[in-house]
Amino acid sequence: MLKNHDLTEIEFSEILYEKRPAKDADGNDIDGLYSAWILLNNPQQYNSYTTKAVKEVILAFRKASNDRSVVAVVFTAVGDKAFCTGGNTKEYAEYYAGNPQEYSQYMRLFNDMVSAVFICEKPVICRVNGMRIAGGQEIGMAGDFTIASDMARFGQAGPKHGSAAIGGATDFLHLYVGIERAIKSLTLCEMWSAHQAYQIGLISDIVPVLKVDGKFIPNPLVVIDRMTDDFGKIIYGTMKTGDELKKAKEILAGTEVDLSRLDEMVNSYITKLLYTFPNCTMKTLTEMRKKKLEHWDKNKESSREWLALNMMTEAKAGFRAFNEGPKGRREVDFVKLRLLLAEGKEWNDDMIRAISPQYQV
């Protein structure tokens, strides 16, 4: 009788765990071989992860890793708006803000989630069905392959909302895109389109997901046919502006979303992986993962400790502003903040009230 190596049995409630038949080279389902799909299931909040969801993701990866019948793991989410936008800001603002000792415990779970992806003994494909932002970008980059909707956007948001992207992005984003591109993304928080992400090497493949009159069309919001601007810079994949953007939004209003080609591309990768020796493939991935793990294992604990203490100052202000601020005004007044700090003002509740949009009339 085969032994069960799972740590515990669990009924998933905040994520979905599914086994789908693997397909052979002719596209036929194979009886007895599967891909394990781990889906974040919080589309109302752009698939941000709560504390409970983090714990479930850890156990789901352990479950998939131990399953002898699983060829590969697909890490994705429900819906077509977002793969993941990071931690649940409502939970951050209402529970963790101002409670560093609690956030430290939470961040240990987050670290374990990233590590669970790295130590999974199956290839991990991140299927990006929408935005992959902040902590979502970090957990997605822990995987081995990324296949994205061409409507997806990628990037970080920490310095705009009171955090730093030290849940993995500062450790390995530069390994994908180079150090200057990484620094620009991590500090300025400007988003990359899926086309840009593909061009700079962040992701493996993109596919169209919009249909007009039953036919797939590329993302109308991005420039995909113009290679340079007036300064000679490549602008392929950048967001359209002005009249071009207005026309693109009109086209977008008449489209329907169909993720079938995204699933087809994911399944094609699984099929290709199926036709390799599993131990040789995993040894290869293990060696490649070391490049990211070298930085991750060195920094994750000190990063966790800093993030916990930051919940008393910038994170406390930033997360509450995002959670409680009026629509369109969910960032603090950065000019006022810097002026107050220049005057030597201390971080306290008066400071937070002075800079936060929810307190302004």
C-alpha positions in Angstrom: 0.0 0.0 0.0 1.3 3.5 -0.9 2.0 5.8 1.9 0.4 9.3 2.2 3.0 12.0 2.6 0.7 14.9 3.0 1.0 16.9 6.2 -2.7 17.1 6.7 -6.0 16.6 4.9 -7.8 19.8 4.2 -11.1 21.0 2.7 -10.2 24.1 0.6 -12.6 27.0 1.0 -10.8 30.2 -0.1 -9.0 28.6 -3.0 -10.0 25.9 -5.5 -8.0 22.7 -6.1 -8.7 20.7 -9.2 -7.1 17.8 -11.1 -7.6 18.0 -14.8 -6.6 15.2 -17.3 -3.2 15.7 -19.0 -3.3 15.5 -22.8 -1.2 13.4 -25.1 0.5 14.8 -28.3 -2.8 14.3 -30.2 -4.8 16.3 -27.7 -6.5 13.3 -26.1 -7.1 13.1 -22.4 -4.8 10.5 -20.6 -6.5 8.4 -18.1 -4.4 8.4 -14.9 -2.2 11.5 -15.5 -3.2 15.0 -14.5 -2.3 18.6 -14.0 -3.1 20.1 -10.6 -4.8 23.5 -10.8 -4.5 25.8 -7.8 -6.9 28.7 -8.2 -7.1 31.8 -6.0 -10.8 32.4 -5.5 -11.5 35.9 -4.5 -12.4 37.7 -7.7 -14.5 40.4 -5.9 -11.2 41.7 -4.5 -9.0 40.9 -7.5 -7.9 37.5 -6.1 -6.0 39.1 -3.2 -5.0 36.5 -0.7 -6.2 36.5 2.9 -4.4 34.8 5.8 -6.5 31.7 5.4 -6.0 31.6 1.6 -2.2 31.7 2.1 -2.4 28.7 4.4 -4.5 26.8 1.8 -2.1 27.7 -1.0 0.8 26.2 1.0 -1.0 23.0 1.6 -2.3 22.8 -2.0 1.3 23.0 -3.3 2.3 20.3 -0.9 -0.6 18.2 -2.0 0.2 18.6 -5.7 3.9 18.0 -5.1 3.2 14.6 -3.4 0.6 13.4 -6.0 2.3 10.8 -8.1 -0.2 11.2 -10.9 0.4 15.0 -11.4 2.6 16.0 -14.3 2.6 19.8 -13.6 1.0 22.4 -11.4 -1.0 25.4 -12.8 -1.1 28.3 -10.4 -3.9 30.7 -11.4 -7.1 32.3 -10.3 -10.8 32.6 -10.9 -12.2 35.1 -13.4 -10.6 37.3 -16.1 -9.7 40.5 -14.2 -6.8 39.4 -12.1 -4.4 36.5 -11.2 -3.6 38.3 -8.0 -3.1 41.8 -6.7 -1.2 40.8 -3.5 -2.3 40.7 0.1 -5.8 41.5 1.0 -5.7 45.3 1.8 -8.9 45.2 3.8 -7.5 42.6 6.1 -4.2 44.5 6.2 -5.9 47.8 7.1 -8.4 46.5 9.6 -6.3 43.9 11.4 -2.6 44.1 10.7 -2.0 47.8 10.5 -0.4 48.9 13.8 0.1 45.3 14.9 3.7 44.4 14.0 3.7 41.2 16.1 0.6 39.9 14.2 2.0 40.9 10.8 5.2 39.2 11.6 3.3 35.9 12.0 1.4 36.5 8.8 4.6 37.2 6.9 6.0 33.9 8.0 3.1 32.3 6.3 3.6 34.4 3.2 7.3 33.3 3.1 6.2 29.7 3.5 3.8 30.2 0.5 6.6 31.5 -1.8 8.9 28.7 -0.6 6.1 26.1 -1.2 6.2 27.1 -4.9 10.0 26.8 -5.0 10.1 23.4 -3.4 7.2 21.9 -5.4 8.5 18.7 -7.0 6.5 19.4 -10.2 6.9 22.1 -12.8 4.9 25.2 -11.9 3.1 27.2 -14.6 1.6 30.6 -13.6 -1.5 31.1 -15.8 -2.0 34.8 -15.6 -5.7 35.5 -16.3 -5.5 39.3 -15.6 -3.5 41.6 -13.4 -0.4 40.2 -11.6 0.5 43.0 -9.2 2.4 43.5 -6.0 2.5 40.2 -3.9 0.7 38.6 -6.9 3.7 39.4 -9.0 6.0 37.9 -6.4 4.2 34.6 -5.9 3.8 34.3 -9.7 7.6 34.9 -10.3 8.3 32.0 -8.0 6.9 29.6 -10.6 8.9 28.2 -13.6 6.8 29.4 -16.5 4.3 32.2 -17.0 1.7 32.2 -19.7 -0.5 35.3 -19.8 -3.6 36.8 -21.3 -2.6 39.7 -23.5 -4.9 41.8 -21.3 -2.7 41.1 -18.2 -0.6 43.8 -16.5 2.4 43.2 -14.4 4.2 45.3 -11.7 4.6 46.4 -8.1 2.7 48.8 -5.9 4.5 48.9 -2.6 6.0 52.3 -2.4 2.7 53.9 -3.4 0.8 52.2 -0.6 3.3 51.9 2.3 5.3 48.8 1.6 8.4 47.5 -0.2 8.5 44.7 -2.7 10.6 42.5 -0.5 8.4 39.5 -0.6 10.4 38.2 -3.5 10.5 40.9 -6.2 13.7 42.6 -4.9 15.2 39.1 -4.8 14.6 37.9 -8.3 12.9 40.4 -10.6 16.3 41.6 -11.8 17.1 38.0 -12.9 14.3 38.3 -15.4 14.5 41.8 -16.7 17.8 43.3 -15.6 18.6 45.5 -12.7 17.7 48.9 -14.0 14.3 47.8 -15.3 13.7 46.0 -12.0 14.6 49.2 -10.0 12.3 51.3 -12.1 9.4 48.8 -11.6 10.0 48.4 -7.9 10.2 52.1 -7.1 8.1 54.0 -9.6 5.4 51.3 -9.6 4.7 51.7 -13.3 2.9 48.7 -14.9 4.1 46.6 -17.8 1.6 45.3 -20.4 1.7 41.6 -21.2 3.4 42.5 -24.5 6.1 44.5 -22.7 6.5 41.7 -20.1 7.0 39.2 -23.0 9.5 41.5 -24.8 11.7 42.0 -21.8 11.7 38.3 -20.8 9.5 38.3 -17.7 7.0 35.8 -19.1 7.1 32.8 -21.5 4.1 33.4 -23.7 1.0 35.6 -24.3 -2.2 34.8 -26.0 -5.3 36.9 -27.1 -8.4 36.6 -25.0 -10.8 39.1 -26.6 -13.2 38.3 -29.3 -15.1 40.5 -31.8 -17.7 38.8 -33.9 -16.4 35.4 -32.9 -12.8 36.1 -33.9 -9.9 36.8 -31.5 -8.3 40.2 -31.6 -5.2 41.5 -29.8 -5.4 43.8 -26.8 -6.7 47.1 -28.3 -5.4 49.2 -25.4 -1.7 48.7 -26.3 0.5 49.8 -29.1 1.6 46.7 -31.0 2.6 48.0 -34.4 4.8 51.0 -33.7 8.4 50.4 -32.8 9.7 53.8 -31.8 8.5 57.2 -30.6 10.0 60.7 -31.4 13.0 59.9 -29.2 13.8 56.6 -30.9 12.6 54.5 -27.9 10.8 51.2 -28.5 7.2 51.6 -27.5 5.8 48.3 -28.5 3.3 47.1 -25.9 2.9 50.5 -24.2 -0.6 51.8 -23.3 -2.2 54.0 -25.9 -3.0 57.6 -25.0 -5.3 60.4 -26.2 -7.6 59.7 -29.1 -6.0 56.3 -29.7 -6.9 55.2 -26.2 -10.5 56.6 -26.6 -11.0 54.6 -29.8 -9.4 51.5 -28.1 -11.9 51.7 -25.3 -14.8 51.8 -27.8 -13.5 48.6 -29.3 -13.0 47.1 -25.9 -16.7 47.8 -25.0 -17.8 45.5 -27.9 -15.6 42.5 -27.1 -16.2 39.3 -25.1 -13.6 37.5 -23.1 -12.7 34.0 -24.0 -9.9 32.3 -22.1 -9.9 29.1 -24.1 -6.7 29.9 -26.0 -5.0 30.7 -22.7 -6.0 27.2 -21.5 -4.8 25.7 -24.8 -1.4 27.3 -24.4 -1.1 26.1 -20.8 -2.1 22.6 -21.8 0.4 22.6 -24.6 3.2 23.3 -22.1 2.0 20.5 -19.9 2.0 18.1 -22.8 5.5 19.1 -23.8 6.6 18.5 -20.2 4.8 15.2 -20.2 7.1 14.0 -23.0 10.3 14.4 -20.9 11.9 12.2 -18.2 10.4 13.6 -15.0 13.5 13.3 -12.8 15.7 14.9 -15.4 13.2 17.8 -15.8 12.9 18.4 -12.1 16.7 18.3 -11.6 16.9 21.0 -14.3 14.2 23.1 -12.6 15.8 22.6 -9.2 19.1 24.0 -10.5 17.4 26.9 -12.2 15.4 27.7 -9.1 18.6 28.0 -7.1 19.3 31.3 -8.8 16.2 32.8 -7.2 16.5 30.9 -4.0 20.0 32.2 -3.4 18.5 35.6 -2.9 15.2 34.6 -1.4 16.7 32.4 1.4 19.3 35.0 2.3 16.8 37.8 2.7 13.3 36.5 3.5 13.6 36.5 7.4 15.1 40.0 7.7 12.5 41.3 5.1 9.7 39.8 7.2 11.0 41.5 10.3 11.2 44.9 8.6 7.8 44.6 7.0 6.3 43.9 10.5 7.9 47.0 12.0 6.8 49.0 9.0 3.2 48.3 10.0 3.7 51.0 12.7 4.5 53.8 10.2 4.2 53.9 6.4 2.2 50.7 6.0 -0.3 51.7 8.6 -0.9 54.9 6.7 -0.8 53.5 3.2 -3.0 50.5 3.7 -5.7 52.4 5.6 -5.7 55.1 2.9 -6.2 52.5 0.2 -8.9 50.7 2.2 -10.8 53.8 3.5 -10.0 56.5 1.0 -12.6 57.7 -1.5 -12.6 56.3 -5.0 -9.8 57.9 -7.0 -8.0 59.1 -3.9 -6.5 56.1 -2.2 -3.0 57.3 -1.7 -1.7 59.6 1.0 -0.6 63.2 0.3 3.0 62.5 -0.4 4.0 66.1 -0.6 2.5 66.9 2.8 4.1 63.7 4.2 7.6 64.7 3.1 7.2 68.3 4.3 6.1 67.0 7.8 9.1 64.6 7.9 11.4 67.5 6.8 10.1 69.4 9.9 11.1 66.4 12.1 7.5 65.4 12.9 7.1 62.0 14.5 5.0 59.1 13.1 1.8 59.1 15.1 -1.9 59.2 14.6 -1.8 63.0 14.0 0.6 62.5 11.2 -1.6 59.8 9.6 -4.7 62.0 9.8 -2.8 64.9 8.3 -1.8 63.0 5.2 -4.6 60.5 4.7 -7.5 61.1 2.2 -10.2 59.6 4.3 -9.7 62.3 6.9 -9.8 65.2 4.5 -13.0 67.2 3.9 
